[in-house]
Amino acid sequence: MKSLLMLIAILTLAATAAANPLIFCDWEDWGCEGFTVLATAGQGPMPIFAARVGAPDPVHTMFGGVKSLRLINNSPDIVPEAYISYVYGLQPGDRVGMEMAIYDETPDGPPTVSIWGHWCLNLPGDPHTIAMDAGGVDNPGTEAGWSMVTCYWTVPDLPVGPGLGLVIKVRVGDMPGDRVWIDDLFVGASCHGGCTWVSPCWYSVENETTTWSDVKSLYR
């Protein structure tokens, strides 16, 4: 909870920000309506098998959910990526923050999962075109089971336009068959000109008035 409150606080610092919704996605039956990821990248026609799952698969139950998203590597020679959120309409200096739960079976082995991003000039229509790598976090899980992972990005000096934005993605394993589960994704931004968010789910609340009670009320 502390890291989520810190995320909300940081993303509300920009006094000139226009509208900064906090986007939430938990892959439950209400809201996601069968959607898994926004896009995938890798080798072959289906580089990642993505599925909304429940028990006996791991589910992050902190907020009372019964579903999670399972991602399985199906890319023989290239580490595949699942695109889980876009934020566009950004300007240089804007900040984007993300927090989500990750379930890693092998935290002490080779990285099973990385949280990464790339800057794009053509969102939302062409998320695959990379203007610049945005970096991220390799192997963020510190122990077997669920970990809450937080990552922040600051928009670099790129050409300003309506399609300038960040693609947030999950890189899955090194080998076909590697798998990871993710759940309870929060994304927010401090936007000087107003931003648009895209995710597989449809929850949003305004950053300026967001409290922990507001977030929890999404589950009632």
LINTANOR-V831813 format. One record per backbone hydrogen bond with DSSP energy under -0.5 kcal/mol. NH is the residue of the N-H (numbers start at 0). CO is the residue of the C=O. Records with the same first field share a line. If there is no record, write none. Layout:
NH = CO / CO
This chain:
4 = 0
5 = 1
6 = 2
7 = 3
8 = 4
9 = 5
10 = 6
11 = 7 / 8
12 = 9
14 = 12
16 = 13
17 = 190
21 = 204
22 = 20 / 186
23 = 202
24 = 184
30 = 28
31 = 27
32 = 28
34 = 31
35 = 36
37 = 82
38 = 82
40 = 80
46 = 43
48 = 71
49 = 47
50 = 69
52 = 50 / 67
56 = 53
60 = 58
63 = 60
67 = 52
68 = 181
69 = 50 / 67
70 = 179
71 = 48
72 = 177
73 = 46
75 = 73
79 = 171
80 = 40
81 = 169
82 = 38 / 80
83 = 81 / 167
84 = 167
85 = 197
86 = 165
87 = 195
88 = 163
89 = 163
92 = 154
93 = 90
94 = 189
95 = 152
96 = 187
97 = 150
98 = 185
99 = 148
100 = 182
101 = 146
102 = 180
103 = 101 / 144
108 = 105
113 = 170
114 = 136
115 = 113 / 168
116 = 134
117 = 166
118 = 131
119 = 164
122 = 162
125 = 121
128 = 125
129 = 127
130 = 118 / 128
131 = 118
133 = 116
134 = 116
136 = 114
138 = 112
144 = 103
146 = 101
148 = 99 / 146
150 = 97
152 = 95
154 = 93
157 = 155
163 = 160
164 = 119
165 = 86
166 = 117
167 = 84 / 165
168 = 115
169 = 81
170 = 113
171 = 79
172 = 111 / 170
176 = 72
177 = 174
179 = 70
180 = 102
181 = 68
182 = 100
184 = 24
185 = 98
186 = 22
187 = 96
189 = 94
190 = 188
194 = 18
195 = 87
197 = 85
199 = 83
202 = 23
204 = 21
206 = 19
208 = 205
209 = 206
214 = 210
215 = 211
216 = 212
217 = 214
218 = 215
219 = 216
